[in-house]
């Protein structure tokens, strides 16, 4: 055989890729499809309607139930629990089980529980013991019960940006480039005296595009995440005039996180930059200036589509 099955393992499926290893007391049912170079550890059970990609690790004590789709390079920690029926009853089966998808490169921590029908985005990290009740965005780190976003994975070596990964703003007024293409940090001028403080920005010197619209975001529950999209043509300039909010920007290759916690600080996001805002303080007020009127068609809300568009943009640039 092109794959290995331990003498004490049971693999009934003929759809197993080259180099995959099925270890002792694991049981793979006939309908399951498992990719190449996977590691199926002891005491793993895999049902029929399950698809596992290449180079997937499934640690001991995990059951993969009907409806689960696991993409390439996923790590599933010991005793992680998947579910596929939101209202289970003994010997009563739904017409179809809810489909759960684990995106490429994601990691599921030990003893985490994934509820039916959710999607875990590419390269996301699920903390040990987390209870995932709704879909997790790409690159997000979630922890707790119910699971909440606590950080985002850095593009550099796919490490976490949650600890010490927030990039500092410059100390002097001016504009500073970032690692994310086109994104710039702006420290606006401040005037303070006994009467109070004032921060000021001028158009187009400090905010580098003609402004046609603004909107204000406030009263956001601290657990919620906003943004999670890119624009095809619209520029945005973000200032948190009260409280604080963390902003993640992503150009498809590089990702950085910034903390807006002062009215002097502005962040310019050009078109085709994926943006996320989270960790809103209870009193946060975020003002966003935009270069275009609202157009639903200008939004790119699917991260995989965003990455594909960026790759096509890069290929077109090289061809020229």
N, C-alpha and C positions, 0 to 999 in steps of 0.2 A: 504493500500500500504506500501511497505518497504521503500519508500522514501516520501518526503514531497513536495507538490506543493501548493504554496500560492493560495487562491481563485481567485486572479487577475492574476495569471500566467497561461501559456498554455503549457503543456508538452504532445506532441502527440507521443513521443517515448515510447515503452515498454521495451527498453533496458537501464534501469537506475538502478544503483547499490543501495545497502542498505545504508540508512542514508544520501543520497544526498538530498539537499534542493534547490528547484527552487522557486525563490522569485517573487514578484509582477512585472507584465508587461514583464517578460521574456517569450520567445517563443522558444520551442525546437521542431524541425521538426521530422517526424516519423522515418527517417532512422538514426538519430544520435545515437551514443552509448556513454553513460556516466557511468563512474565507480562509486565506492562506496565512501561515505562520502565526496562528492564534495559540493561546495557552489557556486551556480549560482545566482548571485545578480540581482537586478532590471535592467530592460531594456537591458537584454542580449538576443541576437538572435543566435541560433545555427542551421546551415543548415544540410542537410541529410548526406552527405559524410564526417562526422566529427567523430573522435574517441577521447574521453577524458578519461584519466586514473583515478586512485583512488586519493582521497585527493587533488583534484585540486580546486583552488579558482579562480573564474572569476568575477572580480569586475564590477561595473555598467558601462553601455554604451559600452560594447564590443560585436562585431559580429564575430562569428567563421564560416568561409565560407568553402564550399566544398573543400576537399583535405587537411584539417588541421588534424595533428596527435599530440596530446598533451599527453605526458607520465605522470607518477605518480608524485605527490607532486609539481606540477608547480603552480606558482603564476602569474596571469595575471592582471595587474593594470588597474585602471579605464581609459576607452576610448582608450586603446591600439587598434591599427588598424592592421588587417591582410588583405592580398591581395592574389588572386589566379590566376590572368590573367595578364601577362605582357603587353598585347596589347588589352585592353578592348574596345569593341564597343557595342553600344546599340543593343540588341536583336541578337547579333552574339556570338555564344558560341564555345569554343574550343572543340576538340574531347575528351580531358581529361584535368581537371584542374591540375595545378602544385601542387605537394605535398609539404607541409611545415611541418617540424617536430620540436617540442619543446621538448628537452630532459629532462629526469628525474631531478626534483629539481630546474629547471631553474626559473628565475624571470624576468618578463617583466614589465618595469616601465610604469607609467602613460603616455598616449599620444605617446608612442613609435609606430613606423610604421615598420612592417615586410614585406618585399617584397616577391613575390611568389617564391617557390622552394628552399628557404634557409633552413638550419638546424641550430638550436640553441643547442649547446652541453649541456650535463648534468651539472647542477649546475652553468651554466653561468648566468651573470646578465646583463640585458639590461637597460641602464639608461633612466630616464624619457625624453621623447621627441626625443630619438635616432631614426635615420632612418637606418634600417639594410638592406644593399644592397647585402651582401654576407654572407656565413655561418660563424657562430661564434664557435670557439673551446670550448671544455669542460672547465669549470671553469673560462673562460675569462670574464672580465668586459669591456663592450663597451659603448661608449658615443658619442654624436655628430651627425652631418649630413654632409656626410655619417658617419655611426658609425665606430669608430676606437678603437682598444684595448688600454685601459689605465691602466690595471692592471689585476691581477689574484686573485681569491678567495683563501684565506688561508685554509689549511685543518683543522686548529684548529677552531672548532665551525663554520666552513664555513664562516668566516669573511674575509673582504677584506685585501689583502696584499698591496694595492695601497698606503695607508697612514701609514707610519712608519713601514712597514712590511719587508723592505729590511734588510737582515741580514748582520751585519758588519764583515769584515775580521779581523783576528788577527793583532796586531800591530808589533809583532816580527816575524822574519823569522822562518818558521816551518810549520807544518801540523796540521790542526784542523778538527775534525769530525763534521758532521752536523746532523740534525734531519732526513735527508733522507738517508736511509741505503746505505752505501758504498761511498757516495759522500763526498769528502774532499776538504777543502780550503787550498791553499798553498800560503804563502807569500815568494817569492823568494828573494835571496840575492841581494842587490843593492850596487853599488859603485858609488859615486858622487865626483867630484872635479871640478876645474875650466874649465876643458876640456869638461864637460858634465856628463851624468849619464849612467850607465850600469846596467842592471839586468841580472842575470845568473841562469841557471838551468842545472843540470847534469843528465845524464841517467845512471842508473835507480834510483839514489838517490832522485832527486827532481820530476821527472816524472816517476811514479811507474809502467811502463810497457815498453816492447820493442816497439819502434816506427817503423812502416812500411810505414806510409803515413802521409802527412800533407796537409792541404788545407787552403786557405786564403779567408775570406769573407769581401767584402768592397763595397762601393757605394750602400749601401742598403737604399732605401727610408725610412724615419723615420716612416711612417705609416705601414710598412710591418713587418710581423712576420715570422721568419725562425725557422728551427728545427721542432718542433711538431712531434717527433718520438722517439722511443727507438731502441736500438740495441740488438740483441740476444747474440752476443759474443764479440763485439768490445768495447774497452775502448776508451775514448776521454779525452783530456786535453786541456782546453780552456784558451787562454791568449789574452786580448785585448791590442794590442801594441800601438794603437792610438785611441783617442776618448773614447767613452764609449758605453756599451750595457748591458741591464738587462737580466739575465738568470734565468729561473724558472726550478727547478728540482723536480721530483715527483716519489715516489716509489710505488704509488697506495694507500698508507695510509697517508704519510706525504708529504707536499709540502713547499718549501722555495724559496725565491727570493734573488738573489745576484746581485750586481752591479760591473761589471768589468770595471774599469776606470783608470787602472794603469798597466804598463808592469810588475810590481812586483807581480801582483795577478794572480794566476792560479786556475782553478777549475777542479777537476778530476771527471769524470762521468763514472762509471763502466757500464757493460752491464745491461740491464733491468732497466734502469732509464729513465723515460720520460723527455725529455729536450725541452725547448722553449727558443728562443732568440728574444727579441723585444726591442723597445725604442732605436734603433741604433741612435747615433749622426751622423750628416752628414759626419763627417770625420772618422768614426769608421773603424778600421781594426782589424778583429778578426782572430787569428791564431789558428788552431785546429790540434793537433797531434793525430793520430789514431793508434791503435795497429794492425789493419788488413788492407789489401788492400780492395778497394771498392767491395762490393758484394750486389747486389740489394736484395737478399733474406735474408740478415741480418737485414733489416729494419722492424720495426713494426710501421706502420703509422696510425693505427686506435686505438684510445684511449680505446674503449671498449674491443678490442682484447687484448690490453696491460694489462688492469685490469684483464681480465679472465686468462691470462697467469700467472700473479702474484698470483692470488688466487690458481691456480692449483699448482704453485711452492710451496706456503705455505702449501697446503694440503699434497703435496708429502713429504715435510720436516717433517710434524707432523706424517705422517704414518710411517716414518723411526724411 
